[in-house]
Every structure is written in structure tokens, then in C-alpha cells.
Amino acid sequence: MKLSILIPCYNEVNTILEIIKKIENNYKDESEIIIIDDFSTDGTREKLKELQSSKLYKIIFNDRNYGKGFSIRQGIKFATGEITLIQDADLEYDPSDYAKLLKPFKDGIADIVYGSRFIGSSEKRVLYYWHRVGNFFLTLLSNIFTNINLTDMECCYKLFKTSIIKKLKLKENRFGFEPEVTAKISDLDVRIFEVGVKYNGRKYIEGKKITWKDGIATIYCILKYNLFK
């Protein structure tokens, strides 16, 4: 089962090479690593250019900063694996979880798998209470409209049969990707599973980028893609 691993990144000079190494150390089956740099300005692009000559990676350089959703769409175009997985470029999510995320596919019971930071016994870093409340609210609001019972709609780890994700007409350029793709898969006749994953979240001083403004945008996208289809 070939895996296409999409890594959208923006200003992750301190972690981009380490996350690639972690992926290679943890996943030994057939795969392709597709890295989409969203016009980084901190030296990330220069590190990635050093990898361009390697046939192990497909590297896409956006001509300006568009956002995570745009970068994921760019990566999907190049995906040739049977399964497409989204991996953030920081170290919040651990590639050692790939095996259990892929198990529902290998067992033939899933078409889409979401990771969840809020189920399972895997270790999670203790961080911001109000972020947890925000995640719960956004997932609840999404579930109300989609009528699917996710516990963590905002989780980075989302895996799709590539044939499914390529057919979706995605539009959101930023973090609105999460509620948009969730709304659109809820309309499909597909089997969706959740798997508990590790989470080593970052503080803002450590480079975390998402803010309350993105939460407001997420509410807008939940309403937009569920009420106005």
C-alpha cells in the first residue's frame, strides 16, 4: 500500500528536516514525501532546496504565502499513492502513529481516517485549556451540521483514499481546509474512522501559529460549507 505523505510547511526551519527523518525512520513501506513550502522566509526554503536533487522527495515552492489549504491542494495534485496522509511540518504529531492510522485501510474497513488527540491512551502534552474548549466547540458545531460523530475535527492527521481526495473540489486556502473537507466528506457514501494519536503541542513562543482569528474563520467555514452547498 503506497502512501503519499503531504507536508505543508511555512517557516519551520528548526523542524522540517527532523520531521522528514522521523517519517523515514518510522515508515518503511513504499511511500512518497511531498513537501509544499508556502513561501517561508526563515531559511526553510534554503534547506529544502538542498533536498531537491534527491529522488526521494517531491518539493513544491509556492510563489507567495497562500496558506495551509492551498498548499495541501498543490500536494494532492502530485499524490500517486493509494492513501494520502497530511503531516504538519512541526513536531506536534508523531509519525510513529502511522501504523495504527493505516490499520483500518489495511483491514479493508475504512475509506477515510481522522486522527484524534482526545481519544485513546497515547500521550498528550498538557497545554492551553481554552484551546481544548475551542476545539471541542468547533468539532461539536461541525458535527451538528454534518451528522458525523468526530471527536477532533481539527486534528492534523487526516488520511484519505487518494481516489476520494482527488475528486473533492476544495477551495479554502488557510485553516478552513479542516471544516471544508469534513463537510464535503460527510456528503459521501464513505466509511470514516477515528484513531487516537500522540500530541506534543507547542506554545506560541515555540512557533505555534493558529490563533483565535482562525477559530472565527473556522466557524464561518462550517456554516458556509454545510448550509450553502
N, C-alpha and C positions, 0 to 999 in steps of 0.2 A: 504494500500500500504506500504509494509515493505521497509525501507530504510537502505542500508548498507553505513555507513559513514567511509571512509578510511582517516586516519590521519597519513601521513608520517612525521616523525619528526627527527631532528638532532640538538642537543644542544639547546633545548628550555625549560630549567629548569624553567625559570621565567613565562612561559605562558602555559605550557602543561595542568596543572590542571585547569587553568582558562578557556581554550577553551573547555575542556570537560564539565565543569559546564555550560558554555554558551549554548552548544549544548543541554544539558539536560533541561535547563530552557526554551529553545525556541522550541524544537521539542518533542511533547508529544505522537505522534503516534508510532506504532511499528517500532523499529529500532535496529540496532546492531552497536556498535562502535568498529572499528578495528584499532588499533594503531600499527604502524610499526616503531620501533626505529632503526635508521640507525647508530648504534654503537656510540651513544652520549658519550661524555667524561666530561660533565659539571654537572652531577648529575641527568639528565633526566631519565636515566635507573633505578636509585635507586627509584625515585618517582613512576615510572611505575610498578616496582616490588611490591610496596605496594598495587597496584590495582589488581595484578594477581589472588588473591583469589576470586575476585568478578565475578559473572557470567554475569555481565552487559557488560564486555569488553572482546575482544579478543586481546591479546598483543603478537606481534611478535618481537623478538630481532635478528636483523641481526648480523652475526658473524664478520663483519667488515663494514667499511663505503663504501657503493656501490653507493648511490645517490638516488634522488627522484624517478626516473623512475623505478629503481629496486624495491624500497620499495612499489610503487603502484602495481607493478606486483605481489608481495608477498601478498598484501592485497586482490587483485582481486580473488586469489585462494580460499580465505575463505569467500567471499561475498555470502550470501544466500538471500539477499533482492531482491525485484523486480527491484529496482532502486539503482544504485551505485553512490555515491557522493564523490568527493575529497575535503577535507578540510585541509588547511595548519594548522600547529600547533601553529603558531604565532597568533596575534590578528588583522592582517590586514583585514581579511574578517569576516563578522558578521553572525553567524547562524540565526539571526532574518530574514535573506533573504531566508531561506529555503522554506517558504510557497509560495513565488512567483516563486522561481525556480522550484518547483514541480507542480505548477498550469498547465503548458502545458501538463504534463503527465496525471494529473487527468482529464483534459479536453479531453484527448484522441487524441491530435493533434501532439504530439512530441514523438520521439524516443531518441533524444539527446538534451540536453540543455546546452548552454555555458553561464556563467555569463559575464558581460561586465562592466568595470569601466568607459566606455566612452559614454554610452547612459543612458537615464533615469534621474530622478530628485533626486536620492539618494545622500546623502552627500559623498564627497570625500576629503581627506586631500590634501592640496596643497604641492607638493614636487618638485622633480627634473624635470626640463624642458627637459633635454636631454634624460632622461628615457622615457618620453612621446613620444619624436621624435623616439627613438629606437623602442618602442612598435608599433608605427604607421607603421614604415618601415617594421618590421618583419611580422606584420599582412598583410600589403599590398603585400609583396613578397609571403607569403603563399597563399593569395587569388588569385594572378596571376596564380599560378600553380594548385590550387585546384578548381578554378572557383566557390568558395562559398564566400559570402559577409559578412564575420565576421568583427566586429569592434575591437575585443580584443582576438586574438588567444592565448595570454599568460596568460589570466585570470586563477587564481587557480580554481574557481568554474566550474567544468565540471561534468555533470550528464548524465548517460547512463542507458538505459535498461540493466540490468545485463547480460541478454542473449546475447546482442550485444558485450559488452566489453570483455566478456569471450572468444568470438570467435576470437578476434583480436590477431595476433601474434606480440606482442610488443617486442622491443629489446633494446631500449635506456635506459641506467642506470641513466643518470643525467637529466638535464632540457630539454634535447632533446625529452623527452616524449611529450611535448606540440606540436611541429610541426609534430612529428611522428604520434601521434594519430589523429591529424587533417587531415593529408594527407590520412590516411587509412580509416577514416570515410567518406571522400569525395568520395571515390570509391564505397560506399554502397548506396543502394536504401533506404535511411532513411530520416526522417523529423527532421531537425535541427532548433532549435530556440535559440535566444539570449534574455537574461533578464538583465536589468540594476541592478547593485548591489552597496552597500556601499563599500568604500575603505578607510581604515585608515593605509596608508602605513608607513613603518618605514624608518628611516635614518640608515646609516651604523653603527653609534655609538650605535644605538638601537638594532642592531643584524641582519640587512638586509644582505643577503649572495650573491645574484646574482650580477655578475659583467659584464664588457664589454666582457670578455673572453667567458662567457656563450652566449652573443649575437652572437659572431663569430661562436660558436658551433651550435647555432640555425640556422644560415644561411646555414651552411653545411648540417644540417639535413633536412631543407626544400628542398634543391636540391637533396639530397640523396633519400628521400622517395617519391619525386614527379617525378624525372627524371629517376630513376633506380628502377622501380617497378618489 
